[in-house]
């Protein structure tokens, strides 16, 4: 690693001030520290959010689950409120990375990083979640802006994410075996406003699949999903899988997710 200054702010205001001055926020460090070790990132200052109080809670407010940005994956996976209200979200968290990653990685860190193959962004987008920051609230539709890119400003800190409770939902991930990121992950949610389908691992970032949403809105069945042609032309192709293979995975994982959501 390169030399850096380590700061431990006590408030979100202090953290935002450090971020405005060029510091990188350290939430769980599962991506940032690895990139620093490989010398792909060399921030002059790290601002560790671990000491900021009030960022790790999980509670239900009306018809939504509000999860603090510093909630660990392991906490989301085992929390009784999450399991009762959105079991698909708890299961998603339970299969992120390995045990060490789940013990240290955080919801806010994952969503702020916006890796194109991360699991949480698909849940945020499919459930129509709202990202709460030190400055405003941002809808999921406006938040994700492509590979490792979000609507966050330099001096803006995620404090929590609120997830509307769906009628039913499920997440299915086909893992890249080495990294355990999603080669393709599909989060399907049937909500009061209709069906939402979000795909991760397929390209430059998480995206909703309108054709699948339209088909499942008419008939929430695996057969309806199977009848949708998945266009591979805008999907990524790499050493792990071709675009055509990813297109097939989207179809298969969606069918399985619907079947799982139906019980």
C-alpha positions, 0 to 999 in steps of 0.5 A: 500500500501507499502511505495514507492518513487514517481518520475516525470521524465521530459524526456523519458531518465530520465524515462528509467534511473529510470526503469533501477534502479528498478522503475515501470513506471506509465502510467495510473495506472489502473492495477499497482495501483490496484495491489499495493493496493492489495499488489500484487505488491510493487515497491520501486519507481514509475516513473510517465510518465505524465510530459514527453512531446510528448508522447500523440499525435495522428497523421497520417503519410502516410498510418499509424496512430501513437499514442503516448504511453500516449494517453488515451483510451478516446482520442483514442476513440474520435480522428477524425483521428482515427475515419476516418482511423481505426474506429475499433480502436476508437470503441475498445478504447471506450469500454475499462473498464468504463468511469474512466478507459478510462479517465486515462488508456493509450495505452502504459500502456495497451500494456506494461502490456500485460494482456491476456484479454486486448483489445489493444493487439488484435488491435496491432497484427491484424493490424501488428502494430510497437511498438516504444521505446526509443531504437528501433522499435519492430514488433507486431509479436515479441513483445508479449511473453505470459501472462504479458510478452513482448520483452521490456527490463527493461530500455526500454520505449514505446514512440508510436505505429504505426498502418497501416491503413487496407482496413477494420477492426472490433473488437468484444468483449464478456465482462466479466461483472464484470471486462469488460475485454474480455472473448473473443475479436476478431479483424479482419483486411483485409489488403493489405498483407492479412487477420489477425485475433487476439484473446484476452481472450482465453489463456496466451496471444493474438494470431493470428488464422491461420485457420480463416485467411486462410479461410477469405483470400479466402472468406471474409464472415461470412460464411467462418468464420463459417466453420472453426473448432475452437480447444478448446484444448489450450484455457483457462478454468476458473470460467467464461467460459470453453474452449469449450465455449470460442472456440464457442465465437471465432467463433461467434465473428469472424463471427460478426466482419466480418459482421461488417467490411463489413458494 
